[in-house]
Amino acid sequence: MIKAQIGNHVKVHYTGKLENGEIFDSSVDREPLEFELGSDGIIAGFQQGILGMAEGEKKTLRIEAEDAYGPYHQEGVMEIDRSLMPNDVPLEIGLGLQLKNPDGDVFNVMVTDLTDEKVTFDANHPLAGQTLIMDVELLEIRPNIILAS
């Protein structure tokens, strides 16, 4: 029986929940998630939980914030004068935007508060600081095959 290991391509269905049971994402009603174990772009705790699983196996992972989207950083919250925002941007709470800092770096933010004078942005990932509960089903493992030349 093949067990998932670093370098394997895997296909999984998952349902992600917060500790209070609120579902934040699920692949169950769409295509399964496919990725290479050990690759960037998939949270570390999710990948670690899949290592050693066999095809058809199901399990529930508890992923602490440090192994998910990291801790919540209060310094990621900023408030600016609304007059500095372009007039053509329809501001509303929950709107995701990309901002550029004076050094030219681009980063993602979400509008979290609006007043007539101020706009508050949060640069933290929406799941930062959260423990994630992931119900996972490993559907397929494709081992890497190295062909000798």
C-alpha positions as CSV (number, residue, x, y, z in Angstrom):
1,M,0.0,0.0,0.0
2,I,1.4,3.4,-1.0
3,K,1.6,6.1,1.6
4,A,1.8,9.8,0.7
5,Q,5.3,11.2,0.9
6,I,7.2,14.4,-0.1
7,G,7.3,14.7,-3.9
8,N,4.1,12.7,-4.5
9,H,1.2,14.4,-6.4
10,V,-1.9,14.0,-4.3
11,K,-5.6,14.6,-4.9
12,V,-7.7,15.4,-1.9
13,H,-11.2,16.5,-0.9
14,Y,-11.3,18.7,2.2
15,T,-13.6,20.7,4.4
16,G,-12.1,23.4,6.5
17,K,-13.7,24.6,9.6
18,L,-12.9,27.0,12.4
19,E,-13.0,25.8,16.0
20,N,-16.6,27.0,16.4
21,G,-17.6,24.7,13.5
22,E,-18.0,27.4,10.9
23,I,-17.0,26.1,7.5
24,F,-14.7,28.5,5.7
25,D,-13.9,26.4,2.6
26,S,-14.6,23.0,1.0
27,S,-13.8,21.1,-2.2
28,V,-16.6,18.6,-1.7
29,D,-18.9,20.2,-4.3
30,R,-16.2,21.0,-6.8
31,E,-13.0,19.5,-8.1
32,P,-10.6,18.0,-5.6
33,L,-7.4,19.9,-4.6
34,E,-4.3,18.6,-6.4
35,F,-0.8,19.5,-5.5
36,E,2.7,18.1,-4.9
37,L,3.5,17.3,-1.3
38,G,6.4,19.6,-0.2
39,S,5.5,22.4,-2.7
40,D,4.9,26.0,-1.8
41,G,1.4,27.4,-1.7
42,I,-0.2,24.8,0.5
43,I,-0.1,25.5,4.3
44,A,2.5,23.4,6.1
45,G,0.1,21.8,8.7
46,F,-2.2,20.6,5.9
47,Q,0.7,19.0,4.1
48,Q,2.1,17.4,7.3
49,G,-1.3,15.9,8.0
50,I,-1.5,14.2,4.6
51,L,2.0,12.7,4.9
52,G,1.7,9.0,5.6
53,M,-1.9,8.7,4.5
54,A,-3.0,6.0,2.1
55,E,-5.5,6.3,-0.8
56,G,-9.1,6.3,0.4
57,E,-8.0,7.2,4.0
58,K,-10.0,10.0,5.8
59,K,-8.9,11.9,8.8
60,T,-9.5,15.2,10.7
61,L,-6.5,17.5,11.1
62,R,-6.2,20.1,13.8
63,I,-3.8,22.8,12.4
64,E,-2.6,25.5,14.8
65,A,-2.2,29.0,13.5
66,E,1.6,28.7,13.3
67,D,1.3,25.9,10.8
68,A,-1.6,27.5,8.9
69,Y,-1.7,31.3,8.1
70,G,0.4,32.4,11.1
71,P,-0.4,34.6,14.0
72,Y,-2.5,37.7,13.8
73,H,-0.3,40.8,13.8
74,Q,-2.0,44.0,15.0
75,E,0.7,46.0,13.1
76,G,-1.0,44.7,10.0
77,V,-4.0,47.0,10.7
78,M,-3.7,50.5,9.3
79,E,-6.0,53.5,9.1
80,I,-5.7,56.2,6.4
81,D,-7.6,59.3,5.5
82,R,-10.5,58.5,3.2
83,S,-9.5,61.5,1.1
84,L,-6.3,59.7,0.0
85,M,-8.4,57.0,-1.7
86,P,-9.2,57.3,-5.4
87,N,-12.8,58.3,-6.0
88,D,-13.5,55.5,-8.4
89,V,-12.9,52.8,-5.7
90,P,-16.3,51.7,-4.3
91,L,-15.3,51.2,-0.7
92,E,-17.2,48.7,1.4
93,I,-16.3,46.5,4.4
94,G,-14.9,43.2,3.2
95,L,-13.5,44.6,-0.1
96,G,-10.1,43.2,-0.9
97,L,-7.5,45.6,-2.4
98,Q,-3.9,45.7,-3.3
99,L,-1.9,48.6,-1.9
100,K,1.7,49.7,-2.7
101,N,4.0,50.9,0.1
102,P,6.5,53.7,-0.5
103,D,9.2,51.1,-1.3
104,G,7.0,49.8,-4.2
105,D,6.0,46.5,-2.5
106,V,2.5,45.4,-3.3
107,F,0.4,43.7,-0.6
108,N,-3.1,42.5,-0.1
109,V,-5.5,44.2,2.4
110,M,-9.2,44.0,3.3
111,V,-11.3,47.0,4.2
112,T,-12.5,46.3,7.8
113,D,-14.0,49.6,8.8
114,L,-15.2,52.8,7.2
115,T,-16.1,56.3,8.5
116,D,-16.7,59.5,6.6
117,E,-13.1,60.4,7.4
118,K,-11.1,57.2,7.6
119,V,-10.6,53.8,6.0
120,T,-9.2,50.9,8.0
121,F,-7.3,48.1,6.2
122,D,-6.1,44.8,7.5
123,A,-3.1,43.1,5.8
124,N,-3.4,39.9,7.8
125,H,-4.7,36.8,6.0
126,P,-8.4,36.4,7.0
127,L,-7.6,33.1,8.8
128,A,-4.5,34.5,10.6
129,G,-4.5,33.6,14.2
130,Q,-7.1,30.8,13.8
131,T,-6.8,27.1,14.5
132,L,-8.1,25.2,11.5
133,I,-10.0,21.9,11.6
134,M,-9.6,20.1,8.3
135,D,-11.6,17.0,7.3
136,V,-9.5,15.4,4.6
137,E,-10.0,12.4,2.3
138,L,-7.0,11.3,0.2
139,L,-8.4,10.3,-3.1
140,E,-5.2,9.6,-5.1
141,I,-1.4,9.4,-4.8
142,R,0.8,9.6,-7.8
143,P,4.4,8.8,-6.9
144,N,7.1,10.6,-8.8
145,I,8.8,8.3,-11.2
146,I,12.4,9.0,-12.1
147,L,13.4,7.6,-15.5
148,A,17.0,6.7,-15.9
149,S,18.6,7.8,-19.1
